[in-house]
Amino acid sequence: MRALSYFFSEAAESLWRSRRAAALSMLTIAAGLFVLGFFLMVNANIERLVGRWTDAAELAIYLRDDAPQEQVNLVSELLTKSGLASSVQYFSKDDAKKEFARDFPDLAAAAASLDRNPFPASFAVRLNRQAQSTPGAVENLSTTLTGIAGVADVRYDKTWISRLNSTIRAIRGVGLVIVLLMALASAMTVASVVRLAALARRHEIEIMQLVGAPFAYIRGPFIAEGIIQGGIGAVIAVAFLLATFAAIRVRYGSVLADAVGLTGVAFVPSQLLLLLVVGGMALGCVGGLIVARSVR
């Protein structure tokens, strides 16, 4: 316990002597951890959004205007007997026009003034849990329906959701690379600051070596210095994350709810905040350890 008290008191004095360089180091760590935390927050909300869209995924079958009733009945029978639909709703051309007027009241007058009804008859299919767990079955059903002459088009929401997931995975990969580079830069910055402290104390270190001081007492303050820098930088990052989250929720919360259906922007769990702080201390520890191992 006495040794730890010595390590951190020496580290605090050293940081105060080189406070400008130490502040730069802490801000570098804070920037890296802020990017990581913001990335995690955005990722969590995107996952919530994609999950909601996936649960609400529908299959839409659009019919040709000249489709005979036999083919319309065939489509309805295939959908009912597939075992993949929790509900099947048929919209005639007139029903489709009314739905458009209800969903887009500003354009209802323009649609009513047209010489003919441009909206196709369609089936709207809400998929059940079995369909969501076996997307291949839905793809097979879509292929079968597309082969019917009276079917103009088949749209499956999960197709574009899968493409969206692929894009998100690519963005995550790029974000991970950026975070790793910033973590490396943070560790190197801490190491540089601690190395400056080691150079400033080189005569003191030489004296301690001459009198036979244990290496732990010589190296310990440098590791403690790195831990302090990393911990303070992490706390700064968490504070900025909280402020950014509050600003986004106040300024854009209602906009996001209207645009994409999220009832509220979710913050990262408290466990992840704790991991950010621990991660910052670990980065600082690595930087301090690099310098401590160079002290002979």
PAGU-719099 format. One line per field, with one value per atom (N, C-alpha, C): y negated, x, z negated. Coordinates in nm, 3 decimals. Layout:
<atoms>
y = c(Y ...);
x = c(X ...);
z = c(Z ...);
</atoms>
This chain:
<atoms>
y = c(0.120 0.000 -0.126 -0.122 -0.236 -0.257 -0.144 -0.154 -0.221 -0.181 -0.242 -0.391 -0.427 -0.569 -0.646 -0.585 -0.649 -0.663 -0.555 -0.558 -0.672 -0.680 -0.777 -0.919 -0.935 -1.071 -1.123 -1.037 -1.077 -1.106 -1.022 -1.042 -1.173 -1.206 -1.331 -1.452 -1.446 -1.557 -1.570 -1.458 -1.461 -1.518 -1.478 -1.530 -1.680 -1.726 -1.869 -1.949 -1.892 -1.961 -1.973 -1.868 -1.871 -1.875 -1.967 -1.966 -1.997 -2.078 -2.109 -1.986 -1.918 -1.795 -1.688 -1.681 -1.582 -1.612 -1.742 -1.779 -1.737 -1.756 -1.713 -1.562 -1.490 -1.344 -1.301 -1.364 -1.330 -1.362 -1.474 -1.510 -1.413 -1.365 -1.266 -1.138 -1.092 -0.973 -0.999 -1.117 -1.152 -1.150 -1.202 -1.205 -1.063 -0.977 -0.840 -0.765 -0.780 -0.711 -0.773 -0.903 -0.966 -0.909 -0.896 -0.837 -0.696 -0.617 -0.481 -0.479 -0.563 -0.567 -0.614 -0.716 -0.766 -0.659 -0.588 -0.478 -0.370 -0.335 -0.235 -0.282 -0.411 -0.465 -0.462 -0.506 -0.503 -0.360 -0.270 -0.129 -0.069 -0.100 -0.046 -0.095 -0.221 -0.274 -0.221 -0.201 -0.142 0.001 0.076 0.213 0.214 0.120 0.110 0.082 -0.011 -0.050 0.065 0.131 0.243 0.357 0.378 0.481 0.453 0.327 0.291 0.306 0.264 0.280 0.428 0.510 0.653 0.717 0.679 0.735 0.693 0.573 0.522 0.549 0.635 0.663 0.724 0.679 0.727 0.773 0.855 0.899 0.833 0.760 0.690 0.749 0.787 0.844 0.750 0.695 0.602 0.676 0.656 0.728 0.641 0.706 0.634 0.593 0.484 0.436 0.537 0.615 0.711 0.852 0.865 0.998 1.056 1.177 1.239 1.280 1.295 1.327 1.461 1.555 1.685 1.672 1.585 1.566 1.491 1.397 1.329 1.429 1.520 1.624 1.718 1.746 1.834 1.772 1.641 1.571 1.575 1.548 1.550 1.689 1.793 1.930 1.966 1.927 1.955 1.887 1.765 1.692 1.754 1.793 1.848 1.983 2.065 2.201 2.210 2.100 2.104 2.128 2.090 2.103 1.996 1.896 1.791 1.658 1.650 1.523 1.523 1.418 1.399 1.326 1.247 1.182 1.151 1.162 1.132 1.033 0.918 0.816 0.780 0.783 0.751 0.608 0.534 0.396 0.390 0.351 0.329 0.198 0.167 0.042 -0.077 -0.071 -0.181 -0.190 -0.073 -0.073 -0.133 -0.099 -0.151 -0.303 -0.354 -0.500 -0.568 -0.507 -0.563 -0.561 -0.451 -0.443 -0.551 -0.576 -0.681 -0.817 -0.843 -0.972 -0.989 -0.878 -0.886 -0.907 -0.839 -0.850 -0.980 -1.031 -1.154 -1.253 -1.315 -1.405 -1.524 -1.566 -1.681 -1.648 -1.519 -1.478 -1.414 -1.408 -1.341 -1.409 -1.542 -1.615 -1.590 -1.584 -1.558 -1.418 -1.320 -1.182 -1.171 -1.245 -1.239 -1.301 -1.395 -1.463 -1.385 -1.271 -1.192 -1.125 -1.105 -1.045 -0.899 -0.830 -0.689 -0.663 -0.553 -0.515 -0.446 -0.509 -0.450 -0.347 -0.328 -0.241 -0.098 -0.002 0.137 0.203 0.305 0.388 0.466 0.500 0.564 0.645 0.730 0.802 0.752 0.722 0.687 0.801 0.860 0.981 0.950 0.964 0.953 1.093 1.105 1.235 1.275 1.406 1.456 1.488 1.541 1.570 1.676 1.772 1.878 1.818 1.722 1.659 1.580 1.513 1.432 1.518 1.640 1.729 1.813 1.819 1.896 1.808 1.712 1.621 1.693 1.811 1.885 1.926 1.959 1.997 1.879 1.759 1.640 1.612 1.632 1.613 1.711 1.836 1.935 1.896 1.848 1.803 1.684 1.592 1.475 1.518 1.616 1.666 1.729 1.807 1.872 1.768 1.666 1.562 1.482 1.455 1.379 1.452 1.585 1.664 1.664 1.610 1.602 1.485 1.508 1.406 1.279 1.293 1.175 1.092 1.135 1.062 0.969 0.840 0.742 0.732 0.741 0.725 0.781 0.828 0.877 0.804 0.740 0.666 0.727 0.759 0.815 0.720 0.664 0.563 0.612 0.743 0.793 0.794 0.783 0.779 0.653 0.539 0.415 0.404 0.469 0.470 0.548 0.658 0.735 0.651 0.575 0.486 0.378 0.327 0.228 0.286 0.411 0.477 0.494 0.527 0.540 0.408 0.300 0.167 0.130 0.162 0.131 0.208 0.336 0.415 0.355 0.305 0.242 0.115 0.036 -0.087 -0.052 0.055 0.098 0.135 0.203 0.241 0.119 0.019 -0.104 -0.176 -0.180 -0.245 -0.176 -0.043 0.032 0.000 -0.011 -0.044 -0.183 -0.278 -0.415 -0.416 -0.341 -0.336 -0.274 -0.168 -0.105 -0.199 -0.275 -0.371 -0.481 -0.526 -0.630 -0.575 -0.449 -0.388 -0.379 -0.341 -0.333 -0.472 -0.573 -0.710 -0.756 -0.718 -0.758 -0.695 -0.566 -0.498 -0.559 -0.592 -0.652 -0.792 -0.866 -1.000 -0.992 -0.899 -0.881 -0.842 -0.751 -0.708 -0.826 -0.916 -1.032 -1.124 -1.147 -1.234 -1.172 -1.043 -0.975 -0.972 -0.957 -0.956 -1.093 -1.200 -1.333 -1.343 -1.285 -1.286 -1.204 -1.093 -1.009 -1.083 -1.158 -1.235 -1.345 -1.406 -1.512 -1.457 -1.329 -1.270 -1.177 -1.190 -1.092 -1.092 -1.209 -1.215 -1.148 -1.173 -1.110 -0.958 -0.913 -0.768 -0.707 -0.777 -0.727 -0.713 -0.811 -0.805 -0.687 -0.667 -0.555 -0.422 -0.415 -0.291 -0.269 -0.377 -0.365 -0.318 -0.363 -0.324 -0.191 -0.127 0.007 0.010 -0.096 -0.096 0.012 0.082 0.185 0.125 0.205 0.157 0.119 0.186 0.155 0.010 -0.040 -0.178 -0.277 -0.231 -0.319 -0.326 -0.209 -0.203 -0.232 -0.203 -0.216 -0.352 -0.465 -0.596 -0.622 -0.565 -0.587 -0.515 -0.394 -0.321 -0.394 -0.440 -0.513 -0.641 -0.706 -0.830 -0.801 -0.691 -0.654 -0.622 -0.551 -0.516 -0.641 -0.737 -0.861 -0.935 -0.946 -1.015 -0.945 -0.812 -0.739 -0.750 -0.744 -0.755 -0.891 -0.999 -1.133 -1.155 -1.107 -1.118 -1.045 -0.927 -0.851 -0.923 -0.982 -1.057 -1.176 -1.244 -1.356 -1.306 -1.191 -1.134 -1.101 -1.041 -1.006 -1.132 -1.237 -1.362 -1.422 -1.422 -1.474 -1.386 -1.255 -1.165 -1.197 -1.215 -1.248 -1.380 -1.479 -1.609 -1.597 -1.521 -1.503 -1.429 -1.324 -1.248 -1.336 -1.417 -1.506 -1.606 -1.661 -1.758 -1.694 -1.574 -1.505 -1.472 -1.425 -1.387 -1.509 -1.621 -1.742 -1.802 -1.807 -1.878 -1.793 -1.664 -1.580 -1.459 -1.445 -1.329 -1.314 -1.422 -1.416 -1.395 -1.453 -1.436 -1.290 -1.226 -1.085 -0.997 -1.032 -0.953 -0.959 -1.078 -1.092 -1.031 -1.043 -1.000 -0.849 -0.789 -0.646 -0.561 -0.622 -0.543 -0.507 -0.568 -0.542 -0.629 -0.567 -0.644 -0.730 -0.699 -0.778 -0.728 -0.818 -0.779 -0.712 -0.592 -0.517 -0.546 -0.561 -0.584 -0.448 -0.449 -0.324 -0.280 -0.148 -0.100 -0.148 -0.156 -0.203 -0.109 0.021 0.113 0.075 0.028 -0.013 -0.141 -0.229 -0.350 -0.311 -0.214 -0.167 -0.104 -0.030 0.030 -0.078 -0.189 -0.299 -0.354 -0.373 -0.425 -0.326 -0.198 -0.096 -0.088 -0.098 -0.094 -0.211 -0.330 -0.446 -0.426 -0.372 -0.345 -0.239 -0.141 -0.037 -0.095 -0.185 -0.251 -0.329 -0.404 -0.480 -0.389 -0.276 -0.180 -0.124 -0.096 -0.045 -0.148 -0.275 -0.381 -0.395 -0.392 -0.402 -0.280 -0.163 -0.039 -0.039 -0.097 -0.105 -0.181 -0.293 -0.374 -0.308 -0.248 -0.187 -0.072 0.003 0.115 0.067 -0.058 -0.111 -0.165 -0.181 -0.232 -0.117 -0.131 -0.024 -0.068);
x = c(0.084 0.000 0.088 0.195 0.287 0.354 0.384 0.448 0.354 0.226 0.128 0.114 0.111 0.102 0.222 0.339 0.461 0.453 0.409 0.402 0.312 0.192 0.095 0.127 0.186 0.225 0.338 0.436 0.544 0.489 0.394 0.335 0.260 0.185 0.108 0.201 0.311 0.407 0.470 0.502 0.564 0.467 0.340 0.240 0.220 0.226 0.209 0.325 0.447 0.562 0.553 0.503 0.489 0.341 0.267 0.121 0.072 0.146 0.100 0.107 0.218 0.231 0.134 0.116 0.023 -0.120 -0.156 -0.291 -0.314 -0.213 -0.225 -0.244 -0.171 -0.183 -0.323 -0.374 -0.508 -0.615 -0.600 -0.697 -0.692 -0.571 -0.559 -0.633 -0.613 -0.684 -0.835 -0.874 -1.016 -1.078 -1.005 -1.057 -1.077 -0.978 -0.989 -1.104 -1.119 -1.227 -1.362 -1.366 -1.492 -1.540 -1.447 -1.483 -1.535 -1.468 -1.512 -1.650 -1.671 -1.800 -1.912 -1.883 -1.985 -2.018 -1.914 -1.934 -2.023 -2.000 -2.082 -2.226 -2.243 -2.377 -2.455 -2.389 -2.455 -2.486 -2.390 -2.410 -2.528 -2.541 -2.651 -2.786 -2.793 -2.919 -2.951 -2.847 -2.870 -2.921 -2.865 -2.911 -3.057 -3.095 -3.235 -3.325 -3.280 -3.360 -3.376 -3.264 -3.270 -3.354 -3.344 -3.426 -3.574 -3.613 -3.753 -3.799 -3.714 -3.750 -3.760 -3.670 -3.673 -3.802 -3.842 -3.965 -4.088 -4.080 -4.194 -4.183 -4.089 -4.068 -4.194 -4.227 -4.345 -4.308 -4.397 -4.385 -4.498 -4.463 -4.564 -4.565 -4.684 -4.700 -4.788 -4.732 -4.805 -4.854 -4.982 -5.046 -5.055 -5.055 -5.075 -5.222 -5.244 -5.381 -5.468 -5.406 -5.483 -5.478 -5.438 -5.430 -5.569 -5.595 -5.728 -5.753 -5.879 -5.915 -5.858 -5.843 -5.788 -5.645 -5.567 -5.429 -5.425 -5.518 -5.528 -5.562 -5.655 -5.691 -5.574 -5.496 -5.380 -5.277 -5.253 -5.159 -5.208 -5.337 -5.394 -5.382 -5.405 -5.396 -5.253 -5.157 -5.017 -4.974 -5.016 -4.980 -5.043 -5.167 -5.238 -5.181 -5.147 -5.101 -4.949 -4.878 -4.732 -4.689 -4.774 -4.739 -4.642 -4.617 -4.521 -4.589 -4.719 -4.790 -4.873 -4.858 -4.945 -5.072 -5.065 -5.184 -5.162 -5.270 -5.267 -5.380 -5.344 -5.444 -5.439 -5.556 -5.564 -5.611 -5.542 -5.579 -5.612 -5.735 -5.770 -5.707 -5.723 -5.666 -5.728 -5.858 -5.924 -5.876 -5.858 -5.808 -5.668 -5.584 -5.448 -5.448 -5.541 -5.550 -5.594 -5.687 -5.733 -5.621 -5.543 -5.430 -5.327 -5.302 -5.207 -5.257 -5.386 -5.442 -5.436 -5.451 -5.443 -5.300 -5.205 -5.065 -5.000 -5.044 -4.986 -5.098 -5.157 -5.271 -5.237 -5.110 -5.072 -5.078 -5.063 -5.063 -5.196 -5.292 -5.419 -5.493 -5.493 -5.565 -5.503 -5.370 -5.302 -5.333 -5.339 -5.370 -5.514 -5.605 -5.747 -5.771 -5.685 -5.706 -5.655 -5.589 -5.537 -5.650 -5.625 -5.728 -5.754 -5.651 -5.668 -5.598 -5.635 -5.578 -5.443 -5.331 -5.199 -5.155 -5.232 -5.191 -5.233 -5.138 -5.173 -5.242 -5.321 -5.374 -5.257 -5.270 -5.156 -5.201 -5.110 -5.125 -5.017 -5.056 -4.962 -4.958 -4.841 -4.828 -4.740 -4.795 -4.716 -4.663 -4.532 -4.469 -4.468 -4.473 -4.472 -4.329 -4.316 -4.184 -4.109 -4.185 -4.122 -4.054 -4.121 -4.063 -3.939 -3.940 -3.825 -3.704 -3.729 -3.619 -3.571 -3.651 -3.613 -3.630 -3.539 -3.551 -3.546 -3.483 -3.477 -3.614 -3.704 -3.839 -3.913 -3.890 -3.953 -3.899 -3.769 -3.709 -3.770 -3.789 -3.851 -3.994 -4.068 -4.205 -4.205 -4.112 -4.103 -4.074 -3.985 -3.952 -4.074 -4.150 -4.271 -4.374 -4.392 -4.491 -4.449 -4.320 -4.271 -4.298 -4.302 -4.326 -4.470 -4.561 -4.702 -4.720 -4.788 -4.799 -4.868 -4.962 -5.037 -4.966 -4.847 -4.771 -4.671 -4.680 -4.589 -4.458 -4.464 -4.342 -4.365 -4.256 -4.260 -4.151 -4.190 -4.094 -4.088 -3.968 -3.947 -3.859 -3.912 -3.839 -3.704 -3.697 -3.575 -3.459 -3.487 -3.379 -3.296 -3.364 -3.287 -3.236 -3.304 -3.252 -3.121 -3.112 -2.986 -2.875 -2.908 -2.808 -2.766 -2.863 -2.830 -2.737 -2.764 -2.677 -2.535 -2.524 -2.391 -2.316 -2.387 -2.325 -2.282 -2.368 -2.336 -2.213 -2.203 -2.085 -1.957 -1.966 -1.848 -1.809 -1.910 -1.883 -1.822 -1.873 -1.817 -1.669 -1.636 -1.496 -1.407 -1.453 -1.375 -1.363 -1.475 -1.472 -1.378 -1.374 -1.284 -1.138 -1.106 -0.968 -0.931 -1.024 -0.997 -0.976 -1.061 -1.049 -0.916 -0.875 -0.747 -0.629 -0.636 -0.529 -0.523 -0.642 -0.645 -0.596 -0.627 -0.576 -0.425 -0.369 -0.223 -0.161 -0.225 -0.174 -0.179 -0.287 -0.300 -0.189 -0.165 -0.060 0.077 0.103 0.232 0.246 0.135 0.140 0.172 0.105 0.133 0.280 0.328 0.467 0.563 0.529 0.616 0.619 0.500 0.495 0.571 0.550 0.619 0.770 0.808 0.952 1.015 0.940 0.990 1.011 0.916 0.929 1.051 1.075 1.191 1.321 1.327 1.447 1.469 1.357 1.370 1.418 1.390 1.428 1.549 1.625 1.731 1.836 1.867 1.968 1.913 1.785 1.722 1.721 1.692 1.688 1.827 1.929 2.066 2.104 2.064 2.095 2.024 1.896 1.820 1.884 1.935 2.002 2.131 2.203 2.329 2.309 2.201 2.175 2.102 2.077 2.017 1.867 1.799 1.653 1.595 1.490 1.430 1.378 1.384 1.336 1.188 1.111 0.967 0.948 1.034 1.022 1.069 1.155 1.202 1.100 1.048 0.956 0.811 0.774 0.634 0.573 0.642 0.582 0.550 0.629 0.602 0.474 0.456 0.332 0.212 0.228 0.120 0.087 0.191 0.170 0.085 0.114 0.034 -0.109 -0.128 -0.263 -0.344 -0.281 -0.351 -0.392 -0.301 -0.333 -0.449 -0.441 -0.547 -0.680 -0.678 -0.803 -0.868 -0.788 -0.844 -0.896 -0.819 -0.865 -0.996 -1.012 -1.136 -1.254 -1.230 -1.338 -1.381 -1.285 -1.319 -1.402 -1.364 -1.439 -1.581 -1.600 -1.734 -1.818 -1.756 -1.829 -1.875 -1.787 -1.825 -1.932 -1.923 -2.026 -2.162 -2.167 -2.293 -2.350 -2.262 -2.308 -2.357 -2.285 -2.326 -2.458 -2.474 -2.599 -2.716 -2.697 -2.805 -2.842 -2.740 -2.766 -2.841 -2.800 -2.867 -3.011 -3.033 -3.169 -3.261 -3.210 -3.292 -3.319 -3.215 -3.226 -3.287 -3.249 -3.290 -3.375 -3.410 -3.487 -3.619 -3.697 -3.828 -3.812 -3.706 -3.683 -3.654 -3.569 -3.537 -3.659 -3.741 -3.863 -3.957 -3.972 -4.060 -4.000 -3.867 -3.804 -3.785 -3.737 -3.704 -3.778 -3.864 -3.947 -3.885 -3.771 -3.713 -3.782 -3.829 -3.898 -3.802 -3.677 -3.577 -3.438 -3.341 -3.202 -3.150 -3.094 -3.044 -2.897 -2.862 -2.721 -2.654 -2.520 -2.449 -2.471 -2.476 -2.498 -2.387 -2.421 -2.325 -2.204 -2.225 -2.112 -2.007 -2.055 -1.962 -1.888 -1.955 -1.887 -1.774 -1.803 -1.699 -1.583 -1.617 -1.512 -1.430 -1.494 -1.419 -1.315 -1.358 -1.265 -1.151 -1.186 -1.083 -0.992 -1.054 -0.973 -0.878 -0.923 -0.833 -0.717 -0.746 -0.638 -0.542 -0.599 -0.513 -0.422 -0.477 -0.394 -0.281 -0.315 -0.212 -0.109 -0.158 -0.066 0.032 -0.019 0.069 0.176 0.133 0.229 0.333 0.290 0.385 0.476 0.421 0.500 0.610 0.579 0.680 0.802 0.777 0.888 0.956 0.874 0.930 1.025 0.992 1.078 1.210 1.210 1.335 1.430 1.378 1.461 1.545 1.674 1.765 1.840);
z = c(0.000 0.000 0.000 -0.080 -0.085 0.051 0.118 0.249 0.350 0.348 0.440 0.413 0.284 0.248 0.302 0.292 0.345 0.497 0.566 0.712 0.760 0.703 0.755 0.710 0.593 0.552 0.641 0.672 0.761 0.901 0.946 1.079 1.086 0.979 0.978 0.983 0.908 0.911 1.049 1.110 1.243 1.346 1.338 1.433 1.414 1.291 1.266 1.323 1.314 1.369 1.521 1.585 1.732 1.770 1.708 1.720 1.860 1.936 2.071 2.161 2.156 2.236 2.186 2.053 1.998 2.041 2.044 2.088 2.232 2.318 2.458 2.466 2.384 2.383 2.339 2.234 2.185 2.289 2.358 2.461 2.579 2.610 2.718 2.681 2.558 2.511 2.509 2.461 2.456 2.596 2.695 2.832 2.886 2.862 2.909 2.844 2.712 2.642 2.673 2.698 2.738 2.872 2.966 3.096 3.078 2.992 2.967 2.902 2.800 2.733 2.824 2.906 2.999 3.103 3.147 3.242 3.181 3.055 2.988 2.971 2.941 2.924 3.056 3.163 3.295 3.336 3.311 3.348 3.273 3.143 3.064 3.118 3.156 3.207 3.347 3.428 3.560 3.547 3.452 3.430 3.385 3.298 3.257 3.376 3.460 3.576 3.675 3.706 3.801 3.744 3.612 3.548 3.562 3.545 3.560 3.704 3.798 3.940 3.978 3.921 3.951 3.900 3.778 3.722 3.801 3.863 3.938 4.088 4.127 4.270 4.332 4.454 4.525 4.664 4.720 4.858 4.935 5.040 5.121 5.261 5.307 5.441 5.522 5.627 5.714 5.839 5.872 5.982 6.106 6.220 6.346 6.359 6.431 6.448 6.522 6.610 6.689 6.629 6.502 6.440 6.425 6.477 6.463 6.318 6.284 6.146 6.102 6.198 6.161 6.106 6.168 6.121 5.988 5.969 5.841 5.730 5.761 5.663 5.636 5.742 5.726 5.633 5.649 5.561 5.416 5.398 5.263 5.200 5.281 5.230 5.192 5.275 5.244 5.114 5.096 4.975 4.852 4.862 4.747 4.706 4.806 4.778 4.753 4.768 4.753 4.609 4.513 4.372 4.325 4.410 4.375 4.341 4.365 4.350 4.223 4.144 4.027 4.067 4.175 4.228 4.376 4.453 4.597 4.625 4.681 4.710 4.857 4.921 5.064 5.081 5.170 5.203 5.352 5.383 5.523 5.570 5.697 5.748 5.677 5.654 5.582 5.438 5.374 5.236 5.229 5.329 5.332 5.346 5.428 5.446 5.317 5.245 5.118 5.014 5.012 4.919 4.948 5.077 5.115 5.068 5.087 5.045 4.894 4.821 4.675 4.628 4.692 4.650 4.696 4.812 4.868 4.901 4.800 4.824 4.912 4.911 4.995 5.143 5.176 5.317 5.358 5.266 5.296 5.410 5.412 5.517 5.653 5.658 5.786 5.836 5.744 5.785 5.833 5.770 5.808 5.944 5.986 6.113 6.234 6.211 6.322 6.400 6.529 6.615 6.579 6.534 6.497 6.365 6.305 6.176 6.201 6.159 6.186 6.082 5.977 5.867 5.894 5.882 5.909 5.789 5.820 5.713 5.651 5.523 5.457 5.337 5.292 5.166 5.069 4.947 4.841 4.741 4.725 4.643 4.522 4.405 4.282 4.249 4.241 4.222 4.075 4.051 3.914 3.869 3.747 3.691 3.772 3.824 3.904 4.027 4.090 4.209 4.175 4.059 4.020 3.986 3.937 3.902 4.021 4.128 4.249 4.372 4.391 4.505 4.639 4.644 4.769 4.819 4.724 4.763 4.826 4.774 4.830 4.970 4.987 5.120 5.221 5.179 5.269 5.304 5.204 5.230 5.326 5.308 5.397 5.540 5.556 5.690 5.755 5.678 5.731 5.773 5.690 5.722 5.844 5.858 5.973 6.104 6.098 6.219 6.266 6.187 6.227 6.322 6.434 6.539 6.490 6.400 6.354 6.250 6.207 6.106 6.173 6.142 6.203 6.126 5.993 5.915 5.775 5.714 5.576 5.499 5.391 5.309 5.170 5.128 4.995 4.917 4.808 4.731 4.682 4.653 4.592 4.690 4.819 4.917 4.898 4.891 4.873 4.730 4.633 4.497 4.492 4.568 4.575 4.635 4.739 4.800 4.701 4.624 4.523 4.418 4.376 4.278 4.332 4.462 4.522 4.520 4.552 4.548 4.407 4.309 4.170 4.124 4.166 4.129 4.187 4.310 4.371 4.295 4.256 4.180 4.044 3.982 3.854 3.868 3.978 4.000 4.013 4.090 4.104 3.970 3.895 3.764 3.668 3.673 3.585 3.616 3.745 3.784 3.732 3.746 3.699 3.548 3.475 3.329 3.288 3.356 3.324 3.348 3.459 3.488 3.382 3.339 3.235 3.102 3.073 2.950 2.953 3.068 3.081 3.065 3.126 3.113 2.968 2.897 2.756 2.672 2.693 2.616 2.645 2.771 2.806 2.747 2.742 2.684 2.535 2.466 2.323 2.304 2.386 2.375 2.393 2.488 2.511 2.390 2.329 2.211 2.095 2.074 1.964 1.989 2.116 2.148 2.115 2.141 2.103 1.952 1.878 1.732 1.688 1.757 1.724 1.750 1.861 1.892 1.788 1.743 1.643 1.509 1.485 1.356 1.369 1.479 1.502 1.391 1.338 1.230 1.103 1.075 0.958 0.974 1.098 1.125 1.107 1.154 1.140 0.993 0.912 0.768 0.703 0.740 0.684 0.723 0.846 0.888 0.810 0.784 0.711 0.568 0.506 0.367 0.358 0.473 0.473 0.457 0.500 0.492 0.584 0.542 0.627 0.757 0.862 0.991 0.986 0.900 0.890 0.846 0.757 0.709 0.815 0.903 1.010 1.124 1.160 1.274 1.238 1.113 1.073 1.101 1.067 1.093 1.240 1.332 1.474 1.517 1.467 1.498 1.436 1.311 1.244 1.320 1.373 1.450 1.574 1.641 1.757 1.720 1.608 1.564 1.532 1.465 1.432 1.559 1.654 1.779 1.851 1.859 1.926 1.856 1.721 1.645 1.660 1.649 1.664 1.806 1.906 2.044 2.066 2.004 2.019 1.954 1.837 1.769 1.854 1.915 2.005 2.122 2.179 2.292 2.253 2.135 2.088 2.067 2.010 1.988 2.121 2.222 2.353 2.418 2.396 2.450 2.391 2.259 2.193 2.245 2.262 2.313 2.457 2.540 2.679 2.688 2.606 2.605 2.565 2.461 2.416 2.525 2.593 2.699 2.816 2.856 2.967 2.931 2.809 2.769 2.763 2.713 2.704 2.841 2.926 3.054 3.164 3.167 3.280 3.241 3.114 3.070 3.142 3.149 3.216 3.366 3.425 3.568 3.600 3.519 3.540 3.521 3.422 3.398 3.518 3.578 3.694 3.819 3.833 3.959 3.966 3.859 3.866 3.764 3.685 3.595 3.462 3.428 3.296 3.192 3.085 2.982 2.901 2.904 2.834 2.865 2.857 2.880 2.754 2.769 2.654 2.632 2.506 2.472 2.451 2.450 2.427 2.283 2.257 2.119 2.025 1.897 1.797 1.788 1.820 1.817 1.923 2.039 2.143 2.105 2.032 1.983 1.888 1.802 1.710 1.789 1.895 1.978 2.049 2.088 2.149 2.052 1.927 1.826 1.803 1.789 1.768 1.890 2.010 2.132 2.142 2.100 2.100 2.005 1.888 1.792 1.846 1.917 1.976 2.083 2.167 2.269 2.204 2.099 2.028 1.965 1.911 1.849 1.952 2.073 2.179 2.214 2.228 2.258 2.150 2.022 1.912 1.904 1.935 1.928 2.035 2.151 2.258 2.210 2.140 2.091 1.971 1.883 1.762 1.797 1.903 1.941 2.002 2.049 2.108 2.001 1.879 1.769 1.715 1.716 1.670 1.546);
</atoms>
